[in-house]
Amino acid sequence: MVDQRMDRPVFTHRIATRADRPSIMALIEAAIIRNMAAFLSPREVAAARATMGLDTLLIDDGCYFLIEAGQALAGCGGWSRRKTLYGGDKTAGRDDSLSDPSREPARIRAMYTHPDWTRRGVGSMLLALGEGAARAEGFKTIELGATIPGEPLYTARGYVEFGRDETIGADGVRNVIIRMRKTL
């Protein structure tokens, strides 16, 4: 839906349910293929896929948001009380234990914008929703694992890099996750 007076999309948001999984998976696939192509080679995009995807626990925990423009799914993403910083259901090394808000950070997780809706505030809206929910539960800081294409948004929204995870796949392709943090 577009507000004709300002030629700007009117976004709404809601909490995702398991019934939304097919739509979310289609959005994630489109975002990985099309949004990352401007920043990474095809081989690097393929390598990045290993650390990306939907974490169903975010849906089960009621922490995963959908941003809609009318009937179109414009973006998805959420936050988490759990210690896992990034990755989908199949990512190795997950830590699904709960964080203590008095001494540990919340996490921004699994953020994707549909390629047709980039640069329109979808990512900022998702961050604001996740940060607000984490703050309401008593978290003082929040962290995320950024891809190279996502880093400019997170930097603009006040996140600061505190480390990088770099892996080299069996095919020799480098994958980078940028660890970033923000005080709430």
C-alpha positions in Angstrom: 0.0 0.0 0.0 1.3 3.5 -0.8 0.2 6.8 0.7 -0.7 8.8 -2.4 -0.2 12.1 -0.6 3.4 11.4 0.1 4.1 8.6 -2.4 5.5 6.6 0.5 4.7 3.1 1.6 2.5 2.6 4.6 4.1 -0.2 6.7 2.4 -2.3 9.3 4.0 -4.9 11.5 3.0 -8.0 13.3 4.5 -11.0 15.1 5.2 -13.9 12.8 3.6 -17.3 13.3 4.7 -20.7 12.0 2.1 -20.4 9.3 4.2 -17.5 7.9 7.3 -19.7 7.3 6.8 -20.3 3.5 6.5 -16.5 2.9 9.5 -15.8 5.2 11.7 -18.4 3.5 10.8 -16.9 0.0 11.7 -13.4 1.3 15.0 -14.7 2.8 16.0 -16.4 -0.5 15.2 -13.3 -2.5 17.1 -11.0 -0.1 20.2 -13.3 -0.1 20.3 -13.6 -3.9 19.5 -10.0 -4.9 20.5 -7.8 -2.0 23.9 -9.3 -1.5 24.9 -9.3 -5.2 25.9 -5.6 -5.1 28.4 -6.3 -2.3 29.6 -9.9 -2.8 30.7 -12.2 -5.6 28.3 -15.1 -6.4 30.7 -17.5 -4.6 30.8 -15.2 -1.5 26.9 -15.1 -1.5 26.9 -18.9 -1.6 29.3 -19.0 1.3 27.3 -16.5 3.3 24.2 -18.8 3.0 25.9 -21.1 5.5 25.4 -18.6 8.3 22.0 -17.3 7.2 18.4 -18.4 7.4 15.4 -18.5 9.6 15.7 -19.5 13.3 12.3 -21.0 14.1 12.9 -20.4 17.8 12.5 -16.7 17.1 8.9 -17.4 15.9 8.2 -19.7 18.8 9.5 -17.1 21.3 7.2 -14.4 19.8 10.2 -12.3 18.9 10.1 -12.3 15.1 8.4 -9.4 13.3 7.0 -9.1 9.8 6.8 -5.8 8.1 4.0 -5.6 5.5 3.0 -3.0 2.9 -0.5 -4.0 2.1 -0.4 -7.6 1.2 3.3 -7.6 0.4 5.9 -8.9 2.8 8.5 -6.2 2.8 10.8 -7.4 5.6 11.3 -9.7 8.5 13.6 -9.8 11.5 13.6 -10.0 15.2 15.4 -10.0 18.5 16.2 -12.8 20.9 16.7 -13.4 24.6 18.9 -16.4 23.6 22.7 -16.4 23.3 23.0 -17.5 19.7 24.2 -14.4 17.8 23.4 -15.4 14.2 22.4 -18.3 12.0 19.4 -20.4 11.1 17.9 -23.6 12.3 20.7 -25.7 10.8 23.7 -23.5 11.8 26.2 -25.4 13.9 27.4 -24.1 17.3 24.1 -22.6 18.4 23.6 -21.7 22.1 19.8 -21.6 22.7 20.2 -20.9 26.4 18.6 -17.7 27.7 20.6 -14.5 28.4 20.4 -12.7 31.8 19.3 -9.2 31.0 21.1 -7.8 34.0 24.5 -8.8 32.6 24.2 -10.1 29.1 23.0 -8.6 25.8 19.9 -9.3 23.8 20.4 -10.1 20.1 19.1 -8.7 16.9 18.5 -11.7 14.6 17.7 -12.8 11.1 16.9 -9.5 9.5 16.0 -9.5 5.8 14.4 -6.9 3.5 12.7 -7.9 0.3 14.7 -6.5 -2.7 11.6 -4.5 -3.8 11.5 -2.7 -0.5 15.2 -1.8 0.2 16.2 1.7 1.3 12.6 2.6 2.5 13.1 2.2 6.3 12.2 -1.4 6.7 15.5 -2.3 8.3 15.3 0.7 10.7 11.7 -0.3 11.6 12.8 -3.8 12.4 15.7 -2.6 14.6 13.4 -0.2 16.5 10.9 -2.9 17.2 13.6 -5.4 18.4 15.4 -2.8 20.5 12.2 -1.6 22.1 11.1 -5.1 23.0 14.6 -6.0 24.4 14.6 -2.7 26.4 11.1 -3.5 27.8 12.5 -6.8 29.1 15.3 -5.1 31.0 18.2 -5.6 28.6 20.8 -2.8 28.7 22.8 -3.8 25.5 22.0 -5.5 22.3 24.3 -7.3 19.8 24.1 -8.6 16.3 26.1 -10.4 13.6 26.1 -8.3 10.5 26.9 -9.3 6.9 29.0 -6.9 4.8 25.8 -5.6 3.1 24.1 -5.0 6.4 27.0 -3.2 8.2 26.2 0.3 6.8 22.6 0.2 8.2 23.7 -1.0 11.6 26.5 1.6 11.8 24.0 4.3 10.9 21.7 3.1 13.7 24.4 3.4 16.4 26.0 -0.1 16.4 29.7 -0.4 16.9 31.9 -3.3 15.7 33.6 -5.3 18.4 34.9 -8.2 16.4 34.7 -10.3 13.2 34.1 -14.0 12.6 35.9 -15.0 9.4 35.7 -18.5 8.0 37.2 -20.0 4.8 35.0 -22.6 3.2 36.3 -25.8 1.6 36.2 -24.0 -1.7 38.5 -21.3 -0.4 35.8 -18.6 -0.2 35.9 -16.2 2.8 32.7 -15.5 4.8 32.6 -12.6 7.2 30.3 -11.9 10.1 30.8 -8.5 11.8 30.0 -8.6 15.5 28.3 -5.3 16.5 26.9 -3.9 19.8 24.7 -1.0 21.0 23.7 0.3 24.4 20.0 0.5 24.8 
